[in-house]
Amino acid sequence: MTGTGDEKHYGHGPEQVGEPRPKKAWPEKQKGPVLVRRDQVGESTTDQRLLDTTGPTDWLHTDPWRVLRITSEFVEGFGALAELPPAISVFGSARTPVDSPEYAAGVAIGRALAEAGYAVITGGGPGAMEAANRGASDAGGLSVGLGIELPFEQGLNEFVDLGLNFRYFFVRKTMFVKYAEGFVVLPGGLGTLDELFEALTLVQTKKVTRFPVILFGSAYWGGLVDWLRDTLVAQGKAAPHDLELFQVTDEIDEVMKILAEARRPVHEI
């Protein structure tokens, strides 16, 4: 090879240092950490789209925007509930009549929980939820309602002292579990069953530990318990010890005893 000796070469190519690089034959744009080329390059900038108030509103209904809404619901929930005292979540039907024995039981349970120093968390609606909130409020305890956006108007009941409304069920369910030391489940419908079985699954899979789940009302829950034992367990779809994940009672004193036992340090049990 001939030359002046001043030429420099790369290890595996003929390009010489100082040679101009060929001009790109395609458009290229940097969007934050993202590099786009060719057909992916748009006409506008991020700031322009942010400040353009006359643009389309379809972005409000896109999945990336939903992620931000979901995040905001978690942030609001964590911020509002982080300083709660020990709490118990109470579930039950929104259709429970005010003049029914089940409503009276909900009031008595809410009162007993408040007198024991617990905050009472419900779904914030009418029926059994209102009953538990009412009992807690009457006893001077903290009454919490975690509502949910539904196609039909429900709203938070008047006995809620601290209330939040959620768009997403899964965010709301996280709050029910994260800020409670146990569940008391009054007679209820599909929503109550959803909350009940989610709690049982979390305990079964040890996502939460030492978390009592109490079914109040043996006459109402007896058929479900029979089916779990005689069908689910009998056919091997669940283990016999899974029936120990919950307890059934008709006595408020028993409810309080179960909760007190769950709070005791392990070495005292």
C-alpha positions as a Markdown table, in Angstrom:
| # | Residue | x | y | z |
|---|---|---|---|---|
| 1 | Met | 0.0 | 0.0 | 0.0 |
| 2 | Thr | 1.3 | 3.4 | -1.0 |
| 3 | Gly | 0.7 | 6.8 | 0.5 |
| 4 | Thr | 2.1 | 9.5 | 2.7 |
| 5 | Gly | 1.6 | 7.5 | 5.9 |
| 6 | Asp | -0.9 | 10.1 | 7.3 |
| 7 | Glu | -3.9 | 8.1 | 6.2 |
| 8 | Lys | -5.9 | 6.3 | 8.9 |
| 9 | His | -8.2 | 3.4 | 8.5 |
| 10 | Tyr | -10.9 | 1.7 | 10.5 |
| 11 | Gly | -10.3 | -1.9 | 11.5 |
| 12 | His | -12.5 | -3.5 | 8.9 |
| 13 | Gly | -13.4 | -0.9 | 6.4 |
| 14 | Pro | -11.9 | 1.3 | 3.8 |
| 15 | Glu | -13.3 | 4.6 | 5.2 |
| 16 | Gln | -10.7 | 7.2 | 6.0 |
| 17 | Val | -11.0 | 9.4 | 9.1 |
| 18 | Gly | -12.1 | 12.8 | 8.0 |
| 19 | Glu | -14.2 | 11.6 | 5.0 |
| 20 | Pro | -17.7 | 13.1 | 5.1 |
| 21 | Arg | -20.4 | 10.6 | 6.0 |
| 22 | Pro | -23.0 | 10.1 | 3.3 |
| 23 | Lys | -26.1 | 12.2 | 3.6 |
| 24 | Lys | -29.2 | 10.2 | 4.9 |
| 25 | Ala | -31.7 | 9.4 | 2.2 |
| 26 | Trp | -34.6 | 9.3 | 4.7 |
| 27 | Pro | -36.2 | 11.6 | 7.3 |
| 28 | Glu | -35.2 | 11.1 | 10.9 |
| 29 | Lys | -36.5 | 12.5 | 14.2 |
| 30 | Gln | -35.8 | 12.2 | 17.9 |
| 31 | Lys | -38.9 | 12.1 | 20.1 |
| 32 | Gly | -37.5 | 12.1 | 23.6 |
| 33 | Pro | -35.8 | 8.7 | 24.0 |
| 34 | Val | -37.5 | 7.4 | 20.8 |
| 35 | Leu | -35.9 | 7.5 | 17.4 |
| 36 | Val | -38.2 | 7.5 | 14.4 |
| 37 | Arg | -37.4 | 7.3 | 10.7 |
| 38 | Arg | -39.1 | 7.3 | 7.3 |
| 39 | Asp | -42.9 | 7.1 | 7.5 |
| 40 | Gln | -42.9 | 7.2 | 11.3 |
| 41 | Val | -41.8 | 10.9 | 11.3 |
| 42 | Gly | -44.7 | 13.2 | 12.0 |
| 43 | Glu | -45.2 | 16.8 | 11.2 |
| 44 | Ser | -45.8 | 18.2 | 14.8 |
| 45 | Thr | -43.8 | 18.4 | 18.0 |
| 46 | Thr | -44.7 | 17.1 | 21.4 |
| 47 | Asp | -45.1 | 20.7 | 22.8 |
| 48 | Gln | -47.2 | 21.7 | 19.8 |
| 49 | Arg | -49.6 | 18.8 | 20.5 |
| 50 | Leu | -49.7 | 19.7 | 24.2 |
| 51 | Leu | -50.6 | 23.3 | 23.6 |
| 52 | Asp | -52.9 | 22.8 | 20.7 |
| 53 | Thr | -56.4 | 23.1 | 22.3 |
| 54 | Thr | -58.2 | 22.8 | 19.0 |
| 55 | Gly | -57.0 | 19.3 | 18.2 |
| 56 | Pro | -59.0 | 16.1 | 18.4 |
| 57 | Thr | -60.1 | 14.6 | 21.7 |
| 58 | Asp | -59.8 | 10.9 | 20.8 |
| 59 | Trp | -56.7 | 10.7 | 23.0 |
| 60 | Leu | -58.9 | 10.8 | 26.1 |
| 61 | His | -60.1 | 7.3 | 25.2 |
| 62 | Thr | -56.8 | 5.7 | 24.4 |
| 63 | Asp | -55.1 | 3.0 | 26.5 |
| 64 | Pro | -52.0 | 5.1 | 27.3 |
| 65 | Trp | -54.3 | 7.8 | 28.8 |
| 66 | Arg | -56.2 | 5.1 | 30.7 |
| 67 | Val | -52.9 | 4.1 | 32.3 |
| 68 | Leu | -52.4 | 7.6 | 33.6 |
| 69 | Arg | -56.0 | 7.6 | 35.0 |
| 70 | Ile | -55.3 | 4.2 | 36.7 |
| 71 | Thr | -52.1 | 5.5 | 38.2 |
| 72 | Ser | -53.9 | 8.6 | 39.4 |
| 73 | Glu | -56.5 | 6.5 | 41.2 |
| 74 | Phe | -53.8 | 4.5 | 43.0 |
| 75 | Val | -52.1 | 7.7 | 44.0 |
| 76 | Glu | -55.3 | 9.3 | 45.3 |
| 77 | Gly | -56.3 | 6.1 | 47.1 |
| 78 | Phe | -52.9 | 5.6 | 48.7 |
| 79 | Gly | -52.7 | 9.3 | 49.7 |
| 80 | Ala | -56.2 | 9.4 | 51.3 |
| 81 | Leu | -56.0 | 6.1 | 53.2 |
| 82 | Ala | -52.3 | 5.9 | 54.2 |
| 83 | Glu | -52.9 | 7.2 | 57.7 |
| 84 | Leu | -56.0 | 5.2 | 58.5 |
| 85 | Pro | -56.1 | 3.4 | 61.9 |
| 86 | Pro | -56.4 | -0.4 | 61.9 |
| 87 | Ala | -59.4 | -1.0 | 59.7 |
| 88 | Ile | -61.9 | -3.8 | 58.7 |
| 89 | Ser | -63.6 | -4.0 | 55.4 |
| 90 | Val | -67.3 | -4.9 | 55.6 |
| 91 | Phe | -69.2 | -6.1 | 52.5 |
| 92 | Gly | -72.8 | -6.8 | 51.8 |
| 93 | Ser | -75.7 | -6.2 | 49.5 |
| 94 | Ala | -76.7 | -2.7 | 48.4 |
| 95 | Arg | -80.3 | -4.1 | 48.2 |
| 96 | Thr | -80.5 | -4.9 | 51.9 |
| 97 | Pro | -83.7 | -3.2 | 53.2 |
| 98 | Val | -83.3 | -0.6 | 56.0 |
| 99 | Asp | -85.9 | -2.4 | 58.1 |
| 100 | Ser | -84.4 | -5.9 | 57.8 |
| 101 | Pro | -82.5 | -8.0 | 60.4 |
| 102 | Glu | -79.5 | -7.9 | 58.1 |
| 103 | Tyr | -79.4 | -4.1 | 58.1 |
| 104 | Ala | -79.6 | -4.1 | 61.9 |
| 105 | Ala | -76.8 | -6.6 | 62.1 |
| 106 | Gly | -74.7 | -4.4 | 59.8 |
| 107 | Val | -75.3 | -1.4 | 62.1 |
| 108 | Ala | -74.3 | -3.5 | 65.2 |
| 109 | Ile | -71.2 | -4.8 | 63.5 |
| 110 | Gly | -70.1 | -1.3 | 62.4 |
| 111 | Arg | -70.6 | 0.0 | 66.0 |
| 112 | Ala | -68.7 | -2.9 | 67.6 |
| 113 | Leu | -65.8 | -2.4 | 65.2 |
| 114 | Ala | -65.6 | 1.3 | 65.9 |
| 115 | Glu | -65.8 | 0.8 | 69.7 |
| 116 | Ala | -62.9 | -1.7 | 69.3 |
| 117 | Gly | -60.8 | 1.1 | 67.6 |
| 118 | Tyr | -61.2 | -0.1 | 64.0 |
| 119 | Ala | -62.0 | 2.2 | 61.1 |
| 120 | Val | -64.8 | 0.6 | 59.0 |
| 121 | Ile | -64.4 | 0.4 | 55.2 |
| 122 | Thr | -67.3 | -0.3 | 53.0 |
| 123 | Gly | -68.2 | 0.1 | 49.3 |
| 124 | Gly | -69.9 | 3.3 | 50.4 |
| 125 | Gly | -73.3 | 2.5 | 48.9 |
| 126 | Pro | -76.7 | 1.8 | 50.4 |
| 127 | Gly | -78.0 | -1.3 | 52.1 |
| 128 | Ala | -75.6 | -3.4 | 54.1 |
| 129 | Met | -72.8 | -1.0 | 53.3 |
| 130 | Glu | -74.8 | 1.9 | 54.7 |
| 131 | Ala | -75.6 | -0.1 | 57.8 |
| 132 | Ala | -71.9 | -0.7 | 58.7 |
| 133 | Asn | -71.0 | 2.9 | 58.0 |
| 134 | Arg | -74.0 | 4.0 | 60.1 |
| 135 | Gly | -72.9 | 1.9 | 63.0 |
| 136 | Ala | -69.3 | 3.2 | 62.9 |
| 137 | Ser | -70.5 | 6.8 | 62.6 |
| 138 | Asp | -73.0 | 6.5 | 65.5 |
| 139 | Ala | -70.2 | 5.1 | 67.7 |
| 140 | Gly | -67.8 | 8.0 | 66.8 |
| 141 | Gly | -65.5 | 5.8 | 64.7 |
| 142 | Leu | -64.0 | 6.5 | 61.3 |
| 143 | Ser | -66.5 | 5.5 | 58.6 |
| 144 | Val | -64.9 | 5.1 | 55.1 |
| 145 | Gly | -66.6 | 4.5 | 51.8 |
| 146 | Leu | -64.9 | 3.4 | 48.6 |
| 147 | Gly | -67.4 | 4.0 | 45.8 |
| 148 | Ile | -67.4 | 2.8 | 42.2 |
| 149 | Glu | -68.6 | 4.4 | 39.0 |
| 150 | Leu | -71.6 | 2.4 | 37.8 |
| 151 | Pro | -74.1 | 2.7 | 34.9 |
| 152 | Phe | -76.8 | 3.5 | 37.5 |
| 153 | Glu | -76.4 | 6.2 | 40.0 |
| 154 | Gln | -75.6 | 5.0 | 43.5 |
| 155 | Gly | -73.4 | 7.6 | 45.3 |
| 156 | Leu | -71.9 | 7.5 | 48.8 |
| 157 | Asn | -74.2 | 7.1 | 51.7 |
| 158 | Glu | -74.6 | 9.9 | 54.2 |
| 159 | Phe | -72.7 | 8.1 | 57.0 |
| 160 | Val | -69.4 | 8.1 | 55.2 |
| 161 | Asp | -66.8 | 10.4 | 56.8 |
| 162 | Leu | -64.0 | 9.8 | 54.3 |
| 163 | Gly | -65.1 | 8.8 | 50.8 |
| 164 | Leu | -63.4 | 8.1 | 47.5 |
| 165 | Asn | -65.0 | 7.2 | 44.1 |
| 166 | Phe | -63.1 | 4.9 | 41.7 |
| 167 | Arg | -63.5 | 4.3 | 38.0 |
| 168 | Tyr | -61.8 | 0.9 | 38.1 |
| 169 | Phe | -62.9 | -2.1 | 40.2 |
| 170 | Phe | -59.3 | -3.5 | 40.5 |
| 171 | Val | -58.0 | -0.3 | 42.0 |
| 172 | Arg | -60.9 | -0.2 | 44.5 |
| 173 | Lys | -60.3 | -3.9 | 45.4 |
| 174 | Thr | -56.6 | -3.1 | 46.1 |
| 175 | Met | -57.7 | -0.4 | 48.6 |
| 176 | Phe | -60.1 | -2.8 | 50.3 |
| 177 | Val | -57.3 | -5.3 | 51.0 |
| 178 | Lys | -54.3 | -3.0 | 51.5 |
| 179 | Tyr | -55.9 | -0.9 | 54.2 |
| 180 | Ala | -57.9 | -3.6 | 56.1 |
| 181 | Glu | -56.8 | -6.3 | 58.6 |
| 182 | Gly | -59.8 | -8.5 | 57.7 |
| 183 | Phe | -63.1 | -8.8 | 56.0 |
| 184 | Val | -66.6 | -9.2 | 57.5 |
| 185 | Val | -69.0 | -10.4 | 54.8 |
| 186 | Leu | -72.7 | -9.8 | 55.3 |
| 187 | Pro | -75.3 | -11.4 | 53.0 |
| 188 | Gly | -74.8 | -10.0 | 49.5 |
| 189 | Gly | -75.0 | -10.6 | 45.8 |
| 190 | Leu | -72.6 | -10.9 | 42.9 |
| 191 | Gly | -70.4 | -8.0 | 43.9 |
| 192 | Thr | -70.1 | -9.3 | 47.5 |
| 193 | Leu | -69.2 | -12.8 | 46.1 |
| 194 | Asp | -66.6 | -11.2 | 43.9 |
| 195 | Glu | -65.0 | -9.5 | 46.8 |
| 196 | Leu | -65.3 | -12.6 | 49.0 |
| 197 | Phe | -63.6 | -14.9 | 46.6 |
| 198 | Glu | -60.9 | -12.5 | 45.7 |
| 199 | Ala | -60.0 | -12.2 | 49.4 |
| 200 | Leu | -60.0 | -16.0 | 49.8 |
| 201 | Thr | -57.8 | -16.4 | 46.7 |
| 202 | Leu | -55.3 | -13.8 | 48.1 |
| 203 | Val | -55.2 | -15.7 | 51.4 |
| 204 | Gln | -54.9 | -19.1 | 49.7 |
| 205 | Thr | -52.0 | -18.0 | 47.6 |
| 206 | Lys | -50.4 | -16.2 | 50.5 |
| 207 | Lys | -50.5 | -12.8 | 48.8 |
| 208 | Val | -51.9 | -11.7 | 52.2 |
| 209 | Thr | -51.2 | -13.5 | 55.4 |
| 210 | Arg | -53.2 | -13.8 | 58.7 |
| 211 | Phe | -56.2 | -12.1 | 57.1 |
| 212 | Pro | -59.4 | -13.3 | 58.7 |
| 213 | Val | -62.5 | -13.6 | 56.4 |
| 214 | Ile | -65.7 | -13.9 | 58.4 |
| 215 | Leu | -69.1 | -14.8 | 56.8 |
| 216 | Phe | -71.9 | -13.4 | 59.0 |
| 217 | Gly | -75.2 | -15.2 | 58.7 |
| 218 | Ser | -75.0 | -19.0 | 58.7 |
| 219 | Ala | -78.5 | -19.4 | 57.2 |
| 220 | Tyr | -77.5 | -17.3 | 54.2 |
| 221 | Trp | -74.0 | -18.7 | 53.7 |
| 222 | Gly | -74.7 | -22.3 | 54.6 |
| 223 | Gly | -75.6 | -23.4 | 51.0 |
| 224 | Leu | -72.4 | -21.9 | 49.6 |
| 225 | Val | -70.3 | -23.6 | 52.3 |
| 226 | Asp | -72.0 | -27.0 | 51.6 |
| 227 | Trp | -71.2 | -26.6 | 47.9 |
| 228 | Leu | -67.6 | -25.7 | 48.6 |
| 229 | Arg | -67.2 | -28.8 | 50.8 |
| 230 | Asp | -69.4 | -31.3 | 48.9 |
| 231 | Thr | -68.5 | -30.3 | 45.3 |
| 232 | Leu | -65.4 | -28.1 | 45.1 |
| 233 | Val | -63.3 | -30.0 | 47.7 |
| 234 | Ala | -65.0 | -33.4 | 47.0 |
| 235 | Gln | -64.0 | -33.2 | 43.4 |
| 236 | Gly | -60.4 | -32.1 | 44.2 |
| 237 | Lys | -60.8 | -28.6 | 42.8 |
| 238 | Ala | -59.7 | -27.3 | 46.2 |
| 239 | Ala | -58.0 | -28.8 | 49.3 |
| 240 | Pro | -59.9 | -29.6 | 52.5 |
| 241 | His | -57.8 | -27.1 | 54.4 |
| 242 | Asp | -59.1 | -24.3 | 52.1 |
| 243 | Leu | -62.3 | -24.5 | 54.0 |
| 244 | Glu | -60.3 | -23.0 | 56.9 |
| 245 | Leu | -59.7 | -19.8 | 55.0 |
| 246 | Phe | -63.0 | -18.4 | 56.3 |
| 247 | Gln | -65.2 | -18.7 | 59.3 |
| 248 | Val | -69.0 | -18.5 | 59.6 |
| 249 | Thr | -70.8 | -17.1 | 62.6 |
| 250 | Asp | -74.1 | -15.5 | 63.7 |
| 251 | Glu | -72.6 | -13.7 | 66.7 |
| 252 | Ile | -71.0 | -10.3 | 66.8 |
| 253 | Asp | -69.0 | -11.2 | 69.8 |
| 254 | Glu | -67.5 | -14.1 | 67.8 |
| 255 | Val | -66.7 | -11.7 | 65.0 |
| 256 | Met | -64.7 | -9.5 | 67.4 |
| 257 | Lys | -63.0 | -12.5 | 69.0 |
| 258 | Ile | -61.8 | -13.8 | 65.6 |
| 259 | Leu | -60.5 | -10.4 | 64.7 |
| 260 | Ala | -58.7 | -10.0 | 68.0 |
| 261 | Glu | -57.1 | -13.4 | 67.7 |
| 262 | Ala | -55.8 | -12.5 | 64.2 |
| 263 | Arg | -54.1 | -9.3 | 65.7 |
| 264 | Arg | -52.2 | -11.1 | 68.4 |
| 265 | Pro | -48.5 | -11.6 | 67.7 |
| 266 | Val | -47.6 | -15.1 | 66.4 |
| 267 | His | -45.7 | -16.0 | 69.6 |
| 268 | Glu | -48.8 | -15.4 | 71.7 |
| 269 | Ile | -51.0 | -17.8 | 69.7 |
